[in-house]
Each structure stands twice: as C-alpha cells, then as structure tokens.
Amino acid sequence: VQLVESGGGLVQPGGSLRLSCAASGLVFSTYGMSWVRQAPGKGLEWVSRINSGGGTTTYADSVKGRFTISRDNAKNTLYLQMNSLEPEDTAVYYCTTTGGTFRGQGTQVTVSS
C-alpha cells in the first residue's frame, strides 16, 4: 500500500493550497479516508474525514468552513482544499485510511508572511 501526498508548500496567511494523496495497492473506493496533521513540537491532530463513497465529510472545529475534503475514486485520489490559511495551520499533513492502518509520508505546509 502506498499513499503519496503532494501539494504542500509555503503560502502567505489568507492564501490557499490544495493537497492531493495518490493511493495505490488497496481498493481505494472501499476505504474511508482522513487527513491528519502534526505541527512542530506537537502531536498528531485529526483534520477531516470522508467516507468511502465521498458523501459524508466531517471536520475539526479548527478548520471547519475553511477546508474541504473530497475524493475521486476513479483516480484513487484524496484531496484537501485549504482556504484562508492561518499560521496555526503550519504542519506536516498526512493522508491516512480512517483508523490509521495506512499513512503516507506527509507533505509540509507552511503559512507565513
């Protein structure tokens, strides 16, 4: 199983980024998926999850209204659209199967002026 995140980078406060997670080696369409993040010096924080079909999404209060999770099962890809980014969103972002059995290597998001 491979989960490969991409799309991170340096962005100014108020800016946007879209993260992608390309999945292989599993039947992607049967897994609920999540995004989690780890800020410097802190533990893992759950950000958002989406069910296997994509019809149900949930968000942490800290990102609700700013982030949107989605998936394309035909492309085996998970997305996280991040708008109105804040310095507090700086972290390494990981995609995981919900429950954490599989996790990618992460992509760095830095929000700074």
C-alpha positions as CSV (number, residue, x, y, z in Angstrom):
1,V,0.0,0.0,0.0
2,Q,1.2,3.5,-0.9
3,L,-0.3,6.8,0.0
4,V,1.7,9.7,-1.6
5,E,0.8,13.3,-0.6
6,S,1.7,16.3,-2.7
7,G,0.7,20.0,-3.0
8,G,2.3,21.4,0.2
9,G,4.4,24.5,0.2
10,L,4.9,28.0,1.6
11,V,1.9,30.3,1.4
12,Q,1.0,33.6,3.0
13,P,-1.7,34.0,5.6
14,G,-5.1,34.1,3.8
15,G,-3.8,32.0,0.9
16,S,-4.9,28.7,-0.4
17,L,-3.4,25.3,-1.2
18,R,-4.8,22.0,-2.5
19,L,-3.3,18.8,-1.2
20,S,-3.6,15.5,-3.0
21,C,-3.0,12.0,-1.9
22,A,-2.5,9.3,-4.6
23,A,-3.3,5.8,-3.3
24,S,-2.2,2.5,-4.7
25,G,-2.1,-1.1,-3.5
26,L,-5.5,-1.0,-2.0
27,V,-9.1,-0.9,-3.1
28,F,-9.3,2.8,-2.5
29,S,-13.1,3.0,-3.0
30,T,-13.7,0.8,0.0
31,Y,-11.8,2.9,2.5
32,G,-12.8,5.9,4.5
33,M,-10.0,8.3,4.4
34,S,-8.7,11.1,6.6
35,W,-6.3,13.9,6.8
36,V,-4.3,14.4,9.9
37,R,-1.5,17.0,10.7
38,Q,1.4,17.4,13.0
39,A,2.6,20.9,13.9
40,P,6.2,21.4,15.1
41,G,6.6,20.1,18.6
42,K,3.0,18.8,18.8
43,G,1.2,15.6,18.4
44,L,-1.0,14.4,15.6
45,E,-4.2,16.3,15.1
46,W,-7.1,14.9,13.1
47,V,-8.3,17.4,10.5
48,S,-11.0,15.8,8.4
49,R,-12.5,12.5,7.2
50,I,-14.6,11.3,4.3
51,N,-16.5,8.1,3.9
52,S,-15.7,5.6,1.2
53,G,-18.3,6.9,-1.2
54,G,-17.5,10.6,-0.6
55,G,-21.0,11.5,0.5
56,T,-20.2,12.2,4.2
57,T,-17.5,14.5,5.5
58,T,-16.5,15.8,8.9
59,Y,-14.1,18.4,10.0
60,A,-12.2,19.5,13.1
61,D,-13.6,22.8,14.5
62,S,-10.3,24.4,13.8
63,V,-10.7,24.0,10.1
64,K,-14.4,24.0,9.6
65,G,-15.6,26.4,6.9
66,R,-12.0,26.8,5.6
67,F,-11.0,23.3,4.4
68,T,-12.9,20.9,2.1
69,I,-12.1,17.2,1.8
70,S,-13.0,15.3,-1.3
71,R,-12.1,12.2,-3.3
72,D,-12.1,10.9,-6.8
73,N,-12.4,7.1,-6.6
74,A,-11.9,6.7,-10.3
75,K,-8.5,8.3,-9.9
76,N,-7.7,6.7,-6.4
77,T,-7.0,10.2,-5.1
78,L,-7.9,12.1,-2.0
79,Y,-7.9,15.9,-1.8
80,L,-7.9,18.6,0.8
81,Q,-8.7,22.2,-0.4
82,M,-7.4,24.6,2.2
83,N,-8.5,28.2,2.1
84,S,-8.0,31.2,4.4
85,L,-4.9,29.6,5.7
86,E,-3.5,30.8,9.1
87,P,-0.1,30.5,10.6
88,E,-1.6,27.9,13.0
89,D,-2.2,25.6,10.0
90,T,1.6,25.2,9.6
91,A,2.2,21.4,9.9
92,V,3.1,18.3,8.1
93,Y,-0.1,16.9,6.6
94,Y,-0.7,13.2,6.2
95,C,-3.4,11.2,4.5
96,T,-4.5,8.1,6.2
97,T,-7.0,5.4,5.9
98,T,-9.6,6.1,8.6
99,G,-8.4,4.2,11.6
100,G,-4.8,4.8,10.7
101,T,-3.8,1.4,9.3
102,F,-2.0,3.1,6.4
103,R,-0.5,6.6,6.3
104,G,1.6,8.5,3.8
105,Q,4.9,10.2,4.3
106,G,3.4,13.6,4.6
107,T,3.7,17.0,2.9
108,Q,4.8,20.2,4.6
109,V,2.5,23.2,4.7
110,T,4.0,26.4,6.0
111,V,1.8,29.5,6.4
112,S,4.0,32.6,6.9
113,S,4.4,36.1,5.6
